[in-house]
Amino acid sequence: METRRPLPRLSFQAGALRAGSRVLPAEVAVALSYNGSTHAVMMATPADLVDFAYGFSLTEGIATPDEIASVDVVETAQGIDLQIWLTEAAAARQAKRRRSMAGPVGCGLCGIDSLEEALRLPRPIAPSDFALTPAQVMQAVADLPAHQPLHDATRAAHCAAFWTAGAIVAAREDVGRHNALDKLIGSLIRTPRGPGALVLTCRTSIDMVQKACVFGAPVLIAVSAPTATAVDAAEAAGLTLIALARPDGFECFTHPHRIASSEAAHVA
């Protein structure tokens, strides 16, 4: 299924109307179904969908990678059905969770059943020696554009990337910022890369912090500002939250001990 296509449009520039076309990203309905029952339907870019299935399952607390037996990507006339098959124990847990769900779900908090769960404290970050110098933080942000082909073509996609050992080693794009992060996390749990920093092109809300902490990244870097609630959650979880990051500067809101004062930052 195509991820982008040109559409006709009329533009007004330099005092004149001009006919032409613009490439825009595809946005399709993607159902995430577990053992035959639909859990959520997301509007997403139809790419890296197996990664999406693994990442969404982990960050939404449905299943760990070893609890996923298989993933089938099924195209339908209405969209895509991600048919995710769980092991017996995970399937029983998911069935119990479905029975307790109160109503429809949203893009960032899928399948929750209480206000307490929406504001749940993220999983604590495990101790490590991972740190970045200020120069490395700014370099990670400066390197992002080279990993955004869909955004380059459409100007309408978010990107989530993973920086480690001096470079961005994985990146995923989507029209939805949560989807981009889930796709990236899905790729990383299927092909582990060691400790590193998540780098986002979007703002940081509490659900993005929750997803980052479930994955276990010690550092989250974003180009936009965080919410106050996201900062509180990152502080409680031990996550280093860096935001308003640019190639020439950034602001660190929590746990600045992972910003190394010397140019020899640890990556282990």
N, C-alpha and C positions, 0 to 999 in steps of 0.2 A: 504494500500500500504506500502511495506517495506521501512524502513528508512536507512537500511544498509544491505550489503550482502558480503560474502567472494568471492574473485576472485583469480584465480591462478596467481602466480608470481614467477620469478626467482630472488633470492637474491645472492649477493656476500658479504660474511663476513668471516673474519679470513682466508683469502686467498683461499676460496673455494666457488664454485657455489652450491646453494641448491634450490631445488624446494619446493614450499609450497604455502600458500595462505595468503591473508591479507584482513581484513574486511574494506570496504570502504563505505562512506556515499552515499545514493541515492541523485540524483539531477534531478528533473523533471520539466517540464514546467508547471507553474501554471498561468492560466489566471484569472485576476480579472475583472469580468464583472458586470456592473451596469445596472439593469433593461433591460437585454438582449443584451447590447452592451459592447464589450471588451474594457477596458481602458488601460491595460498593461499586459504583459506576463513576468513573473519573473522565473528564474531558482532557485528552492528552495527545501529544504528538506520537504518531504510530511508528516509533523506532525504539530499539533497545528494550523490547517489551518483556523478554525473559529476565533481564536485569531489573525491570520495574516490578515484576512479580516477586522476585527474591527480596528486593529492598523494601517494598511496601509491607510484605509479610513480616519482616524483621522489625521495622520501625513502628508498626502498628501493634506489635505484641502478639501476632497471630502464630508465627512459626519461625524457628531458627532454620538455617540452611539445611542441617541434617534431618529436619522434620519434613522437608519437601521431597516427595518421591519423584515428581515429574511436573513439567509445565507444558501445556499445549496452547499454542496461539491459534485461535480459530477465527477467521474472518467471516462476518455475517453481513447481510444487507444493511443492518443498522449500525454496525461498528465492529468491534473486536471483543471476543470473549477470551480472557486469559483463564484457562481452566487449570487450576492449581490443585494437585493431588497430594494430600498430607498423609503422614503415617497415622496409625490408628490412635495413638495417644493424643497427637495434635488435633486430629479430626474431632475427637470427643470433646476436647477443650474448646474448640471453635464452635461446635454445636451448642454447648452450654452457653457460650458468650452470645450467640445469635438469639437464644431464647430470652436473654435479659436486655437486649437492645431496645431502647425506648422509641426510636423514630428514625427519620431520615438523617443522613450524614452530610458533612461538608468536606471541602477539599483538603483542609488542613487537620481536621480532627475527625477521622473516619471511624465510625463504629463505636463511639463512646456512649456511655449510658448514664453519666452523672456529671454535675459541675465539678465535683472533686477530681474526677479522672481528667477532665479538660485541663485542670491546673495542677496535675500531679507533678511531684518533684521528679526531675530527670534522674536517670541512673547515674550514680557517681562515677567520675572518670578515674580509672586505675592510675596509680602513681607510675611515672616514667621519667626518664631524663630528657625527653624530647623538648627542644627549644629552638627558636628562630632568632636570628639577629634582625634588627630593624631593616637592614638592607634586603634580607631574604623575604620579609613580609612584603615589602614594596615590589620586589622582583616577581613574587608569585602573582600579584595583581597585574603587573605590567605584562606578564606572559599570558594572561587570560584571553585576550583577543585572538591569539593564534589557535585557540581551541574552540572557536565559536562559528563554525561555517554556516549553521542555520541562521544565527543572528545576523551574520554578514549579508546573507541573501535576503532576509526578510525584515530585519530590525524589530522582531517580535518574538524573541525566544530568550528564556533564562538559561544560565549555565551553572552547573556545579562541578567543581574540579577538585583533584586531590594532589597536593604538593608534598613531595618527600625527596630527600637526598638531592636537593638543589634544583628540582624541576617538577613541572606538572606531568604526572605519569598517567592520569586518567581524567576524562571529562565526559559529561553527558548534558544534552540540551533538551528542553521541552518548553511548550507554551506555559506550563505551570511550574512555579518555582518548587513546590513540594515534589512534583513528579520528577523534576531534574535531579533533586537530591536523592530521592528514592532510587532512581535509575543508577546514579553513581554508587550509592551504597551497595546496591545489588551486584554491580560489577566488581566491587572491591571485596565483598565477602565470597564471591565465586573465584576470584583471583587475588588473594591477599598481597598487599604491597608493603607491609610493615607500618610503623608509626608515621603519622604525617598530619597535615593540616587540611581541613576542608576550606575551599575558597568559593564564595558565592557571589553572583552578580546582583543579588536582590537584598531587600531588607531582611532583618532577622527578627522573627516573632517567636513566641514561646514554643510553638510546635516544631520550628526548625531546630531550636536548641534541644528539644526532647529527642528528635530523630538523630541529631549529631551525637548525643550522649548514649543512646542505645547502640549506635555503631561503635562508640568508644574513642572518637577522635579527641585528642587533648586540646586542639586549637581550632577555632572557627573564625575565618576571616570573611568579612562581607564588605561590599563597596557602598552599601547604604547604611542608614542608622538603624539601631535595634529599638525594640520597644522596651519600656522600663521593666515590664514583666519578664521579658526575655533576659535582661541583665540580672534580675533577681534569681531567675532559675539557673543561669550559668554560674553565678556566684555560689549558689547552694550545691551545685553538682561538681565544682572544681574545674569547670571548663574555662579556658582562656578565650574570651570573646573580644575580637578586634573588629572594628567597624569603621565606616567612612574611610575605607582604605583606598589609597590612590598610589600611583607610581612615585609620588613625592612626599607621602606622609600617611598617617593613620591615627586612630584613637583606640586605646586599649581600655576596656571597661571592667574586666575581671581578671584576676590571677595573672598579673604581669610578670611573675617569676619565670614564665616560659619565654620571655623576650630577653635574649642573652645580651649582656653588655659588651661582650667581645665579639669578634668576627668568627669565632670558632664555636658554632652552635652544635649541640649534640643532636643526632637523629636516631638514636637507639633507645 
